[in-house]
Amino acid sequence: MSTVLIAASEHLPALKERGDFSDAQVFSDVEALRALEVITRKRPRVVALERVFAATPRGAALINRIKADPKLTDCEIRIVAHDGAYARVPDAHPGTSDEGAAVAVAPPLPAAAPLDQRGTRRAPRFRIVDGVEVSIDGHGAALVDLSIVGAHVISATILKPNQRVRVSIPDGRRQIRFSAAVAWASFELAKTGARYRAGIDFVDAEADAVQKFCDKNKKS
């Protein structure tokens, strides 16, 4: 297999009529995870993404996953339009095409994104030991790091900036419960599936209780 094509279902018929995609394996935009599995396994020469899909967080995450995989270094990523034009995403300079047109390529996510997007810290932040989960609106989320004013979490459930949430942190026989807001969120395509990495700002958390939890669960 030499080409994988991914586009919104309404654009697939027009794209499949093009000669360069006549033998492509095609996926709709909602099948991005299945497409990634095929790409990883079969290593096609070309992965073509319709430009509307490429501009979405899901499309950008897919591009980043392909570009980060050392086994896919020979895979060419093309941003195509259903009306005929296309641009190639270069290896050296993600974010621009050969023709200078901007394409939607998100930068690789840092290992730990700051809670305060202005680059400042309002309180010391502690990396939490692996395996600790919190509840966000009743759904489990992995706790990456924690301070008395916020947290960095990874969730399989959708989290969006400015979303108001209820957080519960398990602390022995009791729960530390409080209101919070999503400060930032990024969509990722991980090996385990789709997930959301997010920073949570606490609204009315009990600072002493959260600090004690940090002290008990922080990485040494």
Summary of the structure (lengths in Angstrom):
residues: 220
radius of gyration: 20.5
end to end distance: 48.0
largest distance: 65.0
contacts: 669
relative contact order: 0.12
helix: 24%
strand: 37%
